Amino acid sequence: MALNLNPNIAEPGKRYFHAFTPGDDFYEALIETHRDLSDDQSAMVNAKLVLLLSNHIGDLRVLREAMAIARADT
């Protein structure tokens, strides 16, 4: 499996009128997940989320590529 860098966020069965709308929906959900959390709690949620999604992806090569891209220019 190769890392997909193309827009790929959607909710099955939902019709979108703009290509950016699913990303906006995701961002809104992510912000809501962090609402009213302390900085430490927010960092813990991020760590848990990374581990849960990494487990879902499962391909270590893809995860390494994603980490390298995320770290680049940081």
C-alpha positions in Angstrom: 0.0 0.0 0.0 1.3 3.5 -0.9 0.6 6.6 1.2 -2.4 8.3 -0.4 -1.7 12.1 -0.5 -4.9 12.9 -2.6 -8.0 14.1 -0.8 -9.6 11.0 0.5 -11.9 12.0 3.4 -15.6 11.3 3.0 -18.6 9.9 4.9 -20.1 6.9 3.2 -23.5 7.7 1.8 -23.1 11.5 2.2 -23.2 13.6 -0.9 -20.8 16.6 -1.0 -21.2 19.6 -3.3 -17.6 20.8 -2.7 -14.4 18.7 -2.7 -13.2 20.5 0.5 -16.4 19.9 2.5 -15.4 16.5 3.9 -12.1 17.9 5.1 -13.9 20.8 6.8 -16.3 18.3 8.5 -13.3 16.3 9.7 -11.5 19.4 11.0 -14.7 20.5 12.9 -15.0 17.1 14.5 -11.3 17.2 15.5 -11.7 20.6 17.1 -14.8 19.5 18.9 -12.9 16.4 20.2 -10.4 18.8 21.9 -13.0 21.3 23.2 -12.7 22.0 26.9 -9.6 19.8 27.4 -6.4 21.0 29.1 -3.2 21.1 27.0 -2.1 17.8 28.6 -5.5 16.1 27.9 -5.4 17.4 24.4 -1.9 16.0 23.9 -3.1 12.6 25.2 -6.1 12.6 22.9 -3.7 13.3 19.9 -1.4 10.5 21.0 -4.3 8.0 21.3 -5.7 9.1 18.0 -2.3 8.6 16.2 -2.0 5.1 17.7 -5.6 4.2 16.8 -5.3 5.4 13.2 -1.9 3.8 12.8 -3.2 0.5 14.0 -6.1 0.9 11.5 -3.6 1.6 8.6 -1.4 -1.3 9.7 1.3 -0.9 7.0 4.5 0.1 8.7 6.0 1.4 5.3 3.0 3.7 4.9 3.3 4.9 8.5 7.1 5.6 8.1 6.4 7.6 4.9 3.7 9.6 6.7 6.0 10.3 9.6 8.8 11.5 7.3 6.4 13.8 5.4 4.9 15.2 8.6 8.3 15.9 10.0 9.7 17.5 6.8 10.1 21.3 7.0 9.2 21.3 10.7 
